[in-house]
Amino acid sequence: MIAEIDTIIEKFSGSQRDNLIPILECIQEEQGYISEEAIIKVSRFLKLPASKIYGVATFYDYFHFEPRAKFHIKICNGTACHVLGTGSVLEELENELKISNGQITRDGLFSLEVVSCIGACGSAPVLMINDKYFTNLLGNDMKQIIEDCKKKIKEA
Ligand code: FES
């Protein structure tokens, strides 16, 4: 069950501003993303303007502000990945999922985000599904990768 924002915040004693990042991390872990409601509640708790909290949170790529699918795919289009073939991998991925950058599949299972370097250039082209890296990709790897994700759902 998803913990309420108040319950998450209450775990942090006092309203020290040093708690901002740990609080946001906890909220994202529990709720899947940082909602507007969460920003307002954290703002009241830490007595910091919501704009300041939003400003800090957006500095980190780690935080996101919209709900994401069960499998969030980040495909790298940094220089190394681009040169070694992200284009065809992305094309296959879009064909398989019938979505483009920034979209979520109708069943809510997959979301897609094109990003710049994700730090594994030596194994380009690279993508991540949630926290897992998939490296040295070819376009025709995508069908199997997507099928494996769907299988995990059925087995769960
Ligand atoms: S350019 Fe893709 S991981 Fe660095």
Residues whose N, C-alpha, C, O or C-beta is under 5 A from the ligand:
A	BS01	FES	C76 G78 T79 A80 C81 C117 I118 G119 A120 C121 A124 V126
